[in-house]
Amino acid sequence: MSQFFKKRQANGLQSKVLASIRDTLLPKLLSGEIRVKEAEKVLEALKWPEFI
């Protein structure tokens, strides 16, 4: 597989992960269910950004 396609695949995966995080955290942040500090703890638990 060429370097271009490997990078394209990695970018696609990263995009899906980021969309999932957004879709999970944004509604909770907007509703006040969680605050930014709590969202940061969630990302830390996921070892953000190393897991991408």
CHARMM internal coordinates of N, CA and C (Angstrom, degrees):
IC EDIT
DIST 1 N 1 CA 1.4538
DIST 1 CA 1 C 1.5271
ANGL 1 N 1 CA 1 C 108.10
DIST 1 C 2 N 1.3043
ANGL 1 CA 1 C 2 N 116.43
DIHE 1 N 1 CA 1 C 2 N 134.02
DIST 2 N 2 CA 1.4594
ANGL 1 C 2 N 2 CA 119.64
DIHE 1 CA 1 C 2 N 2 CA -177.72
DIST 2 CA 2 C 1.5307
ANGL 2 N 2 CA 2 C 110.99
DIHE 1 C 2 N 2 CA 2 C -71.84
DIST 2 C 3 N 1.3083
ANGL 2 CA 2 C 3 N 114.90
DIHE 2 N 2 CA 2 C 3 N 158.82
DIST 3 N 3 CA 1.4658
ANGL 2 C 3 N 3 CA 121.65
DIHE 2 CA 2 C 3 N 3 CA 179.76
DIST 3 CA 3 C 1.5255
ANGL 3 N 3 CA 3 C 110.69
DIHE 2 C 3 N 3 CA 3 C -58.25
DIST 3 C 4 N 1.3206
ANGL 3 CA 3 C 4 N 116.57
DIHE 3 N 3 CA 3 C 4 N -38.35
DIST 4 N 4 CA 1.4623
ANGL 3 C 4 N 4 CA 121.34
DIHE 3 CA 3 C 4 N 4 CA 179.40
DIST 4 CA 4 C 1.5280
ANGL 4 N 4 CA 4 C 110.61
DIHE 3 C 4 N 4 CA 4 C -59.47
DIST 4 C 5 N 1.3079
ANGL 4 CA 4 C 5 N 117.55
DIHE 4 N 4 CA 4 C 5 N -47.77
DIST 5 N 5 CA 1.4582
ANGL 4 C 5 N 5 CA 120.58
DIHE 4 CA 4 C 5 N 5 CA -177.46
DIST 5 CA 5 C 1.5261
ANGL 5 N 5 CA 5 C 111.99
DIHE 4 C 5 N 5 CA 5 C -71.06
DIST 5 C 6 N 1.3405
ANGL 5 CA 5 C 6 N 117.31
DIHE 5 N 5 CA 5 C 6 N -32.58
DIST 6 N 6 CA 1.4609
ANGL 5 C 6 N 6 CA 120.02
DIHE 5 CA 5 C 6 N 6 CA 175.05
DIST 6 CA 6 C 1.5257
ANGL 6 N 6 CA 6 C 110.20
DIHE 5 C 6 N 6 CA 6 C -63.35
DIST 6 C 7 N 1.3283
ANGL 6 CA 6 C 7 N 115.80
DIHE 6 N 6 CA 6 C 7 N -44.66
DIST 7 N 7 CA 1.4674
ANGL 6 C 7 N 7 CA 120.30
DIHE 6 CA 6 C 7 N 7 CA 179.44
DIST 7 CA 7 C 1.5253
ANGL 7 N 7 CA 7 C 110.28
DIHE 6 C 7 N 7 CA 7 C -65.65
DIST 7 C 8 N 1.3065
ANGL 7 CA 7 C 8 N 116.73
DIHE 7 N 7 CA 7 C 8 N -39.90
DIST 8 N 8 CA 1.4685
ANGL 7 C 8 N 8 CA 121.14
DIHE 7 CA 7 C 8 N 8 CA 179.33
DIST 8 CA 8 C 1.5308
ANGL 8 N 8 CA 8 C 109.98
DIHE 7 C 8 N 8 CA 8 C -62.62
DIST 8 C 9 N 1.3228
ANGL 8 CA 8 C 9 N 116.76
DIHE 8 N 8 CA 8 C 9 N -42.54
DIST 9 N 9 CA 1.4596
ANGL 8 C 9 N 9 CA 121.33
DIHE 8 CA 8 C 9 N 9 CA 179.03
DIST 9 CA 9 C 1.5343
ANGL 9 N 9 CA 9 C 110.57
DIHE 8 C 9 N 9 CA 9 C -65.20
DIST 9 C 10 N 1.3259
ANGL 9 CA 9 C 10 N 117.35
DIHE 9 N 9 CA 9 C 10 N -43.63
DIST 10 N 10 CA 1.4590
ANGL 9 C 10 N 10 CA 121.54
DIHE 9 CA 9 C 10 N 10 CA 178.90
DIST 10 CA 10 C 1.5277
ANGL 10 N 10 CA 10 C 110.75
DIHE 9 C 10 N 10 CA 10 C -62.83
DIST 10 C 11 N 1.3242
ANGL 10 CA 10 C 11 N 116.66
DIHE 10 N 10 CA 10 C 11 N -40.98
DIST 11 N 11 CA 1.4604
ANGL 10 C 11 N 11 CA 120.71
DIHE 10 CA 10 C 11 N 11 CA 178.61
DIST 11 CA 11 C 1.5241
ANGL 11 N 11 CA 11 C 111.23
DIHE 10 C 11 N 11 CA 11 C -64.66
DIST 11 C 12 N 1.3197
ANGL 11 CA 11 C 12 N 116.58
DIHE 11 N 11 CA 11 C 12 N -39.01
DIST 12 N 12 CA 1.4571
ANGL 11 C 12 N 12 CA 120.62
DIHE 11 CA 11 C 12 N 12 CA 177.96
DIST 12 CA 12 C 1.5227
ANGL 12 N 12 CA 12 C 111.72
DIHE 11 C 12 N 12 CA 12 C -63.20
DIST 12 C 13 N 1.3215
ANGL 12 CA 12 C 13 N 116.22
DIHE 12 N 12 CA 12 C 13 N -43.40
DIST 13 N 13 CA 1.4596
ANGL 12 C 13 N 13 CA 120.85
DIHE 12 CA 12 C 13 N 13 CA 178.02
DIST 13 CA 13 C 1.5262
ANGL 13 N 13 CA 13 C 110.68
DIHE 12 C 13 N 13 CA 13 C -63.91
DIST 13 C 14 N 1.3150
ANGL 13 CA 13 C 14 N 116.71
DIHE 13 N 13 CA 13 C 14 N -45.10
DIST 14 N 14 CA 1.4607
ANGL 13 C 14 N 14 CA 120.79
DIHE 13 CA 13 C 14 N 14 CA 179.20
DIST 14 CA 14 C 1.5289
ANGL 14 N 14 CA 14 C 110.56
DIHE 13 C 14 N 14 CA 14 C -60.61
DIST 14 C 15 N 1.3032
ANGL 14 CA 14 C 15 N 117.17
DIHE 14 N 14 CA 14 C 15 N -40.81
DIST 15 N 15 CA 1.4571
ANGL 14 C 15 N 15 CA 121.31
DIHE 14 CA 14 C 15 N 15 CA 178.48
DIST 15 CA 15 C 1.5227
ANGL 15 N 15 CA 15 C 111.40
DIHE 14 C 15 N 15 CA 15 C -61.24
DIST 15 C 16 N 1.3276
ANGL 15 CA 15 C 16 N 117.59
DIHE 15 N 15 CA 15 C 16 N -41.91
DIST 16 N 16 CA 1.4649
ANGL 15 C 16 N 16 CA 121.32
DIHE 15 CA 15 C 16 N 16 CA 178.92
DIST 16 CA 16 C 1.5206
ANGL 16 N 16 CA 16 C 111.17
DIHE 15 C 16 N 16 CA 16 C -66.07
DIST 16 C 17 N 1.3210
ANGL 16 CA 16 C 17 N 116.83
DIHE 16 N 16 CA 16 C 17 N -40.85
DIST 17 N 17 CA 1.4646
ANGL 16 C 17 N 17 CA 120.84
DIHE 16 CA 16 C 17 N 17 CA 179.18
DIST 17 CA 17 C 1.5199
ANGL 17 N 17 CA 17 C 110.05
DIHE 16 C 17 N 17 CA 17 C -63.63
DIST 17 C 18 N 1.3195
ANGL 17 CA 17 C 18 N 116.46
DIHE 17 N 17 CA 17 C 18 N -46.95
DIST 18 N 18 CA 1.4655
ANGL 17 C 18 N 18 CA 120.08
DIHE 17 CA 17 C 18 N 18 CA -179.63
DIST 18 CA 18 C 1.5235
ANGL 18 N 18 CA 18 C 111.58
DIHE 17 C 18 N 18 CA 18 C -63.64
DIST 18 C 19 N 1.3090
ANGL 18 CA 18 C 19 N 117.85
DIHE 18 N 18 CA 18 C 19 N -39.68
DIST 19 N 19 CA 1.4690
ANGL 18 C 19 N 19 CA 121.26
DIHE 18 CA 18 C 19 N 19 CA 177.61
DIST 19 CA 19 C 1.5215
ANGL 19 N 19 CA 19 C 110.27
DIHE 18 C 19 N 19 CA 19 C -63.40
DIST 19 C 20 N 1.3152
ANGL 19 CA 19 C 20 N 117.16
DIHE 19 N 19 CA 19 C 20 N -39.42
DIST 20 N 20 CA 1.4607
ANGL 19 C 20 N 20 CA 120.89
DIHE 19 CA 19 C 20 N 20 CA 178.85
DIST 20 CA 20 C 1.5269
ANGL 20 N 20 CA 20 C 111.11
DIHE 19 C 20 N 20 CA 20 C -64.57
DIST 20 C 21 N 1.3237
ANGL 20 CA 20 C 21 N 116.44
DIHE 20 N 20 CA 20 C 21 N -43.94
DIST 21 N 21 CA 1.4689
ANGL 20 C 21 N 21 CA 120.62
DIHE 20 CA 20 C 21 N 21 CA 177.58
DIST 21 CA 21 C 1.5246
ANGL 21 N 21 CA 21 C 109.83
DIHE 20 C 21 N 21 CA 21 C -62.11
DIST 21 C 22 N 1.3136
ANGL 21 CA 21 C 22 N 116.76
DIHE 21 N 21 CA 21 C 22 N -45.47
DIST 22 N 22 CA 1.4695
ANGL 21 C 22 N 22 CA 121.10
DIHE 21 CA 21 C 22 N 22 CA 178.33
DIST 22 CA 22 C 1.5227
ANGL 22 N 22 CA 22 C 111.02
DIHE 21 C 22 N 22 CA 22 C -58.79
DIST 22 C 23 N 1.3257
ANGL 22 CA 22 C 23 N 115.97
DIHE 22 N 22 CA 22 C 23 N -47.88
DIST 23 N 23 CA 1.4590
ANGL 22 C 23 N 23 CA 120.32
DIHE 22 CA 22 C 23 N 23 CA -176.76
DIST 23 CA 23 C 1.5242
ANGL 23 N 23 CA 23 C 112.11
DIHE 22 C 23 N 23 CA 23 C -66.09
DIST 23 C 24 N 1.3171
ANGL 23 CA 23 C 24 N 117.37
DIHE 23 N 23 CA 23 C 24 N -26.70
DIST 24 N 24 CA 1.4554
ANGL 23 C 24 N 24 CA 121.81
DIHE 23 CA 23 C 24 N 24 CA 178.98
DIST 24 CA 24 C 1.5238
ANGL 24 N 24 CA 24 C 111.68
DIHE 23 C 24 N 24 CA 24 C -81.95
DIST 24 C 25 N 1.3296
ANGL 24 CA 24 C 25 N 116.51
DIHE 24 N 24 CA 24 C 25 N -47.01
DIST 25 N 25 CA 1.4590
ANGL 24 C 25 N 25 CA 120.12
DIHE 24 CA 24 C 25 N 25 CA -172.63
DIST 25 CA 25 C 1.5255
ANGL 25 N 25 CA 25 C 114.54
DIHE 24 C 25 N 25 CA 25 C -85.54
DIST 25 C 26 N 1.3013
ANGL 25 CA 25 C 26 N 118.94
DIHE 25 N 25 CA 25 C 26 N -37.49
DIST 26 N 26 CA 1.4658
ANGL 25 C 26 N 26 CA 120.95
DIHE 25 CA 25 C 26 N 26 CA -173.34
DIST 26 CA 26 C 1.5245
ANGL 26 N 26 CA 26 C 113.35
DIHE 25 C 26 N 26 CA 26 C -58.35
DIST 26 C 27 N 1.3199
ANGL 26 CA 26 C 27 N 120.09
DIHE 26 N 26 CA 26 C 27 N -49.14
DIST 27 N 27 CA 1.4733
ANGL 26 C 27 N 27 CA 118.36
DIHE 26 CA 26 C 27 N 27 CA 179.33
DIST 27 CA 27 C 1.5363
ANGL 27 N 27 CA 27 C 112.72
DIHE 26 C 27 N 27 CA 27 C -60.55
DIST 27 C 28 N 1.3329
ANGL 27 CA 27 C 28 N 116.22
DIHE 27 N 27 CA 27 C 28 N -36.10
DIST 28 N 28 CA 1.4633
ANGL 27 C 28 N 28 CA 120.04
DIHE 27 CA 27 C 28 N 28 CA 179.67
DIST 28 CA 28 C 1.5243
ANGL 28 N 28 CA 28 C 110.96
DIHE 27 C 28 N 28 CA 28 C -69.36
DIST 28 C 29 N 1.3121
ANGL 28 CA 28 C 29 N 116.69
DIHE 28 N 28 CA 28 C 29 N -37.95
DIST 29 N 29 CA 1.4586
ANGL 28 C 29 N 29 CA 120.67
DIHE 28 CA 28 C 29 N 29 CA 177.27
DIST 29 CA 29 C 1.5271
ANGL 29 N 29 CA 29 C 110.99
DIHE 28 C 29 N 29 CA 29 C -67.14
DIST 29 C 30 N 1.3246
ANGL 29 CA 29 C 30 N 116.52
DIHE 29 N 29 CA 29 C 30 N -45.01
DIST 30 N 30 CA 1.4644
ANGL 29 C 30 N 30 CA 120.52
DIHE 29 CA 29 C 30 N 30 CA -178.24
DIST 30 CA 30 C 1.5239
ANGL 30 N 30 CA 30 C 112.45
DIHE 29 C 30 N 30 CA 30 C -66.41
DIST 30 C 31 N 1.3305
ANGL 30 CA 30 C 31 N 117.09
DIHE 30 N 30 CA 30 C 31 N -33.96
DIST 31 N 31 CA 1.4631
ANGL 30 C 31 N 31 CA 120.22
DIHE 30 CA 30 C 31 N 31 CA -179.19
DIST 31 CA 31 C 1.5258
ANGL 31 N 31 CA 31 C 112.14
DIHE 30 C 31 N 31 CA 31 C -82.09
DIST 31 C 32 N 1.3253
ANGL 31 CA 31 C 32 N 117.11
DIHE 31 N 31 CA 31 C 32 N -11.12
DIST 32 N 32 CA 1.4564
ANGL 31 C 32 N 32 CA 120.65
DIHE 31 CA 31 C 32 N 32 CA -177.57
DIST 32 CA 32 C 1.5237
ANGL 32 N 32 CA 32 C 112.80
DIHE 31 C 32 N 32 CA 32 C 84.39
DIST 32 C 33 N 1.3281
ANGL 32 CA 32 C 33 N 116.69
DIHE 32 N 32 CA 32 C 33 N 5.62
DIST 33 N 33 CA 1.4640
ANGL 32 C 33 N 33 CA 120.60
DIHE 32 CA 32 C 33 N 33 CA 179.64
DIST 33 CA 33 C 1.5266
ANGL 33 N 33 CA 33 C 110.58
DIHE 32 C 33 N 33 CA 33 C -62.13
DIST 33 C 34 N 1.3311
ANGL 33 CA 33 C 34 N 116.78
DIHE 33 N 33 CA 33 C 34 N -37.59
DIST 34 N 34 CA 1.4619
ANGL 33 C 34 N 34 CA 121.62
DIHE 33 CA 33 C 34 N 34 CA 174.08
DIST 34 CA 34 C 1.5177
ANGL 34 N 34 CA 34 C 108.57
DIHE 33 C 34 N 34 CA 34 C -131.84
DIST 34 C 35 N 1.3142
ANGL 34 CA 34 C 35 N 115.06
DIHE 34 N 34 CA 34 C 35 N 159.72
DIST 35 N 35 CA 1.4682
ANGL 34 C 35 N 35 CA 121.09
DIHE 34 CA 34 C 35 N 35 CA 177.56
DIST 35 CA 35 C 1.5272
ANGL 35 N 35 CA 35 C 108.03
DIHE 34 C 35 N 35 CA 35 C -107.85
DIST 35 C 36 N 1.3115
ANGL 35 CA 35 C 36 N 116.13
DIHE 35 N 35 CA 35 C 36 N 169.97
DIST 36 N 36 CA 1.4654
ANGL 35 C 36 N 36 CA 121.13
DIHE 35 CA 35 C 36 N 36 CA -175.82
DIST 36 CA 36 C 1.5252
ANGL 36 N 36 CA 36 C 110.92
DIHE 35 C 36 N 36 CA 36 C -57.91
DIST 36 C 37 N 1.3101
ANGL 36 CA 36 C 37 N 118.09
DIHE 36 N 36 CA 36 C 37 N -41.56
DIST 37 N 37 CA 1.4698
ANGL 36 C 37 N 37 CA 120.57
DIHE 36 CA 36 C 37 N 37 CA 179.80
DIST 37 CA 37 C 1.5223
ANGL 37 N 37 CA 37 C 110.67
DIHE 36 C 37 N 37 CA 37 C -58.97
DIST 37 C 38 N 1.3255
ANGL 37 CA 37 C 38 N 117.43
DIHE 37 N 37 CA 37 C 38 N -40.20
DIST 38 N 38 CA 1.4622
ANGL 37 C 38 N 38 CA 120.80
DIHE 37 CA 37 C 38 N 38 CA 178.53
DIST 38 CA 38 C 1.5260
ANGL 38 N 38 CA 38 C 110.45
DIHE 37 C 38 N 38 CA 38 C -67.44
DIST 38 C 39 N 1.3268
ANGL 38 CA 38 C 39 N 116.94
DIHE 38 N 38 CA 38 C 39 N -38.88
DIST 39 N 39 CA 1.4714
ANGL 38 C 39 N 39 CA 120.64
DIHE 38 CA 38 C 39 N 39 CA 177.65
DIST 39 CA 39 C 1.5193
ANGL 39 N 39 CA 39 C 110.03
DIHE 38 C 39 N 39 CA 39 C -64.17
DIST 39 C 40 N 1.3270
ANGL 39 CA 39 C 40 N 117.22
DIHE 39 N 39 CA 39 C 40 N -38.56
DIST 40 N 40 CA 1.4645
ANGL 39 C 40 N 40 CA 120.36
DIHE 39 CA 39 C 40 N 40 CA 177.47
DIST 40 CA 40 C 1.5262
ANGL 40 N 40 CA 40 C 110.53
DIHE 39 C 40 N 40 CA 40 C -62.06
DIST 40 C 41 N 1.3235
ANGL 40 CA 40 C 41 N 116.94
DIHE 40 N 40 CA 40 C 41 N -38.15
DIST 41 N 41 CA 1.4645
ANGL 40 C 41 N 41 CA 120.46
DIHE 40 CA 40 C 41 N 41 CA 178.47
DIST 41 CA 41 C 1.5254
ANGL 41 N 41 CA 41 C 110.99
DIHE 40 C 41 N 41 CA 41 C -64.36
DIST 41 C 42 N 1.3283
ANGL 41 CA 41 C 42 N 116.23
DIHE 41 N 41 CA 41 C 42 N -37.78
DIST 42 N 42 CA 1.4646
ANGL 41 C 42 N 42 CA 120.28
DIHE 41 CA 41 C 42 N 42 CA 177.32
DIST 42 CA 42 C 1.5263
ANGL 42 N 42 CA 42 C 109.48
DIHE 41 C 42 N 42 CA 42 C -61.97
DIST 42 C 43 N 1.3206
ANGL 42 CA 42 C 43 N 116.51
DIHE 42 N 42 CA 42 C 43 N -45.94
DIST 43 N 43 CA 1.4683
ANGL 42 C 43 N 43 CA 120.30
DIHE 42 CA 42 C 43 N 43 CA -179.89
DIST 43 CA 43 C 1.5241
ANGL 43 N 43 CA 43 C 111.35
DIHE 42 C 43 N 43 CA 43 C -65.29
DIST 43 C 44 N 1.3197
ANGL 43 CA 43 C 44 N 116.70
DIHE 43 N 43 CA 43 C 44 N -38.16
DIST 44 N 44 CA 1.4681
ANGL 43 C 44 N 44 CA 119.77
DIHE 43 CA 43 C 44 N 44 CA 177.04
DIST 44 CA 44 C 1.5258
ANGL 44 N 44 CA 44 C 110.63
DIHE 43 C 44 N 44 CA 44 C -63.27
DIST 44 C 45 N 1.3281
ANGL 44 CA 44 C 45 N 116.96
DIHE 44 N 44 CA 44 C 45 N -39.52
DIST 45 N 45 CA 1.4639
ANGL 44 C 45 N 45 CA 120.59
DIHE 44 CA 44 C 45 N 45 CA 179.12
DIST 45 CA 45 C 1.5278
ANGL 45 N 45 CA 45 C 111.01
DIHE 44 C 45 N 45 CA 45 C -63.78
DIST 45 C 46 N 1.3343
ANGL 45 CA 45 C 46 N 115.78
DIHE 45 N 45 CA 45 C 46 N -29.74
DIST 46 N 46 CA 1.4602
ANGL 45 C 46 N 46 CA 120.29
DIHE 45 CA 45 C 46 N 46 CA 177.54
DIST 46 CA 46 C 1.5295
ANGL 46 N 46 CA 46 C 112.17
DIHE 45 C 46 N 46 CA 46 C -83.38
DIST 46 C 47 N 1.3530
ANGL 46 CA 46 C 47 N 115.54
DIHE 46 N 46 CA 46 C 47 N -2.12
DIST 47 N 47 CA 1.4689
ANGL 46 C 47 N 47 CA 122.64
DIHE 46 CA 46 C 47 N 47 CA -175.86
DIST 47 CA 47 C 1.5276
ANGL 47 N 47 CA 47 C 111.11
DIHE 46 C 47 N 47 CA 47 C 61.66
DIST 47 C 48 N 1.3183
ANGL 47 CA 47 C 48 N 115.15
DIHE 47 N 47 CA 47 C 48 N 40.40
DIST 48 N 48 CA 1.4622
ANGL 47 C 48 N 48 CA 122.99
DIHE 47 CA 47 C 48 N 48 CA 178.26
DIST 48 CA 48 C 1.5075
ANGL 48 N 48 CA 48 C 109.35
DIHE 47 C 48 N 48 CA 48 C -62.07
DIST 48 C 49 N 1.2802
ANGL 48 CA 48 C 49 N 123.71
DIHE 48 N 48 CA 48 C 49 N 138.98
DIST 49 N 49 CA 1.4508
ANGL 48 C 49 N 49 CA 128.06
DIHE 48 CA 48 C 49 N 49 CA -4.99
DIST 49 CA 49 C 1.5210
ANGL 49 N 49 CA 49 C 113.49
DIHE 48 C 49 N 49 CA 49 C -94.00
DIST 49 C 50 N 1.3260
ANGL 49 CA 49 C 50 N 117.40
DIHE 49 N 49 CA 49 C 50 N 8.60
DIST 50 N 50 CA 1.4715
ANGL 49 C 50 N 50 CA 119.70
DIHE 49 CA 49 C 50 N 50 CA -173.89
DIST 50 CA 50 C 1.5214
ANGL 50 N 50 CA 50 C 113.51
DIHE 49 C 50 N 50 CA 50 C -61.00
DIST 50 C 51 N 1.3408
ANGL 50 CA 50 C 51 N 118.85
DIHE 50 N 50 CA 50 C 51 N -28.61
DIST 51 N 51 CA 1.4547
ANGL 50 C 51 N 51 CA 119.47
DIHE 50 CA 50 C 51 N 51 CA -175.09
DIST 51 CA 51 C 1.5171
ANGL 51 N 51 CA 51 C 112.81
DIHE 50 C 51 N 51 CA 51 C -73.12
DIST 51 C 52 N 1.2970
ANGL 51 CA 51 C 52 N 117.70
DIHE 51 N 51 CA 51 C 52 N -11.45
DIST 52 N 52 CA 1.4769
ANGL 51 C 52 N 52 CA 120.28
DIHE 51 CA 51 C 52 N 52 CA 179.89
DIST 52 CA 52 C 1.5100
ANGL 52 N 52 CA 52 C 109.65
DIHE 51 C 52 N 52 CA 52 C -85.61
END
COOR INIT
IC SEED 1 N 1 CA 1 C
IC BUILD
